[in-house]
Amino acid sequence: MSRSTAEPHRAHRAAAAVEPKPRRSNFLREFLRTPALVGAIAPSGRALCRTMVKMVDMERVKVAVEYGPGTGPCTAEIIPALRPGTRFFAVEINPRLAAIVASKHPGLKVHVRSAADMSDICVEEGLAPESSVDAIFSCIPWASFPKALQDDVMAATLRVLKPGGVMVTFAYHVGLLTPSGRRFKRMLRANFRTIDKSRAVLNNLPTAFVYRCVK
Ligand SMILES: C[S@@+](CC[C@H](N)C(=O)[O-])C[C@H]1O[C@@H](n2cnc3c(N)ncnc32)[C@H](O)[C@@H]1O
């Protein structure tokens, strides 16, 4: 775990700071262990993952990162869409879920850390600590994060994204009803140059949509 971690992350991290277990687990069990961290009772459906991928111009992407791959439904859509030579790695705070997605994609580097540590992770990847990432596929539950964690992950994200870089992130309609979901929406507006929204993906549990945010 990162030495750069801010104090408010301690509880969040403590929940995840256990040794990875190679056995298969399931998403619902991980939700019941740490609901705010996992943020959904079921993995994303294919339609939602495909919507995320379609919203990124993969021709322009040299370095791509996925936040919170979980059991890997979006990873399975991102990898085939990568262009030859594009670097791709994932950041998953839950070691049991990280072990599952890594076992499905043996060539994929999964950093078992928080997305708030993105600068350090980029350095570990041999990249610059800032302005080195073209695209972030964010699957983390921003709307269930406390403000301090939202702030820290957002600051890390803005730091590593190149100018003109893109973050796509899904959000649940139900999340727009919560104070932290509304705070997240305001945070996107305050920090990105342009924000587009996909159509509603209704055949997902819960129903969702995707924000495409350009720095
Ligand atoms: C809503 S689930 C999405 C999982 C999967 N990508 C999907 O779409 O079904 C959120 C994922 O984000 C991970 N996560 C939560 N906070 C994180 C953080 N700060 N850094 C990295 N991953 C995080 C959780 O462990 C979980 O796997």
PDBQT file of the ligand as one rigid body, heavy atoms in Angstrom, charges set to zero:
ROOT
HETATM    1  C1  LIG A 301     -18.960  -1.193  -8.869  1.00  0.00    +0.000 C 
HETATM    2  S1  LIG A 301     -17.581  -2.290  -8.699  1.00  0.00    +0.000 S 
HETATM    3  C2  LIG A 301     -17.202  -2.496 -10.436  1.00  0.00    +0.000 C 
HETATM    4  C3  LIG A 301     -16.537  -3.797 -10.742  1.00  0.00    +0.000 C 
HETATM    5  C4  LIG A 301     -16.467  -4.141 -12.214  1.00  0.00    +0.000 C 
HETATM    6  N1  LIG A 301     -15.599  -3.247 -12.926  1.00  0.00    +0.000 N 
HETATM    7  C5  LIG A 301     -17.826  -4.110 -12.828  1.00  0.00    +0.000 C 
HETATM    8  O1  LIG A 301     -18.063  -3.202 -13.623  1.00  0.00    +0.000 OA
HETATM    9  O2  LIG A 301     -18.633  -4.977 -12.506  1.00  0.00    +0.000 OA
HETATM   10  C6  LIG A 301     -16.326  -1.228  -8.079  1.00  0.00    +0.000 C 
HETATM   11  C7  LIG A 301     -14.920  -1.795  -8.027  1.00  0.00    +0.000 C 
HETATM   12  O3  LIG A 301     -14.035  -0.755  -7.646  1.00  0.00    +0.000 OA
HETATM   13  C8  LIG A 301     -13.102  -1.246  -6.688  1.00  0.00    +0.000 C 
HETATM   14  N2  LIG A 301     -12.607  -0.093  -5.918  1.00  0.00    +0.000 N 
HETATM   15  C9  LIG A 301     -13.268   0.618  -4.964  1.00  0.00    +0.000 A 
HETATM   16  N3  LIG A 301     -12.516   1.637  -4.528  1.00  0.00    +0.000 NA
HETATM   17  C10 LIG A 301     -11.354   1.602  -5.228  1.00  0.00    +0.000 A 
HETATM   18  C11 LIG A 301     -10.192   2.408  -5.246  1.00  0.00    +0.000 A 
HETATM   19  N4  LIG A 301     -10.070   3.476  -4.446  1.00  0.00    +0.000 N 
HETATM   20  N5  LIG A 301      -9.190   2.088  -6.095  1.00  0.00    +0.000 NA
HETATM   21  C12 LIG A 301      -9.314   1.003  -6.928  1.00  0.00    +0.000 A 
HETATM   22  N6  LIG A 301     -10.383   0.193  -6.944  1.00  0.00    +0.000 NA
HETATM   23  C13 LIG A 301     -11.407   0.488  -6.121  1.00  0.00    +0.000 A 
HETATM   24  C14 LIG A 301     -13.924  -2.250  -5.890  1.00  0.00    +0.000 C 
HETATM   25  O4  LIG A 301     -13.109  -3.149  -5.183  1.00  0.00    +0.000 OA
HETATM   26  C15 LIG A 301     -14.745  -2.909  -7.000  1.00  0.00    +0.000 C 
HETATM   27  O5  LIG A 301     -14.046  -3.958  -7.602  1.00  0.00    +0.000 OA
ENDROOT
TORSDOF 0
